Amino acid sequence: MSRVSNGSPSSARPDRLITLSDGIFAITMTLLALDVRVLPGLDSEQFHDALRESSPSSPPTR
């Protein structure tokens, strides 16, 4: 196991935990910003069709 200068294992460094939490926060905020609505009670094929219809087909124009 590799060690950093302070003697703690490199996998236990706090910067790795901070990076992980930043990534989780960014993904969560992105999902909260999206407005994806699909009716409940759909089978798998209907769900995927509804999900495809709710996503934009092309980037927005300015």
JOJOMO-V269307 format. One record per residue. N is the residue number from 1. NEAR is the number of other C-alpha atoms within 10 Angstrom. D_LAST is the distance of its C-alpha to the last C-alpha in Angstrom with 1 decimal. Layout:
n;near;d_last
N;NEAR;D_LAST
N;NEAR;D_LAST
//
This chain:
n;near;d_last
1;6;52.5
2;8;51.0
3;11;51.4
4;11;49.5
5;7;51.5
6;7;52.2
7;8;53.8
8;12;51.3
9;12;49.9
10;14;46.6
11;13;45.1
12;11;45.9
13;11;44.0
14;10;41.9
15;10;38.9
16;12;38.5
17;12;38.6
18;11;36.0
19;11;33.7
20;12;34.2
21;12;33.6
22;12;30.4
23;12;29.1
24;12;30.3
25;12;28.7
26;12;25.2
27;12;25.5
28;11;26.7
29;11;23.9
30;10;21.3
31;11;23.3
32;10;23.6
33;9;19.9
34;9;19.3
35;9;20.2
36;12;22.2
37;9;25.0
38;15;27.6
39;9;30.8
40;7;34.0
41;8;36.8
42;12;35.0
43;8;36.7
44;9;35.1
45;9;33.7
46;13;32.3
47;15;30.8
48;13;29.0
49;12;27.7
50;16;26.4
51;14;24.8
52;11;23.0
53;12;21.8
54;13;20.4
55;11;18.2
56;8;14.8
57;8;15.5
58;6;12.3
59;6;9.5
60;6;6.6
61;4;3.8
62;3;0.0
//
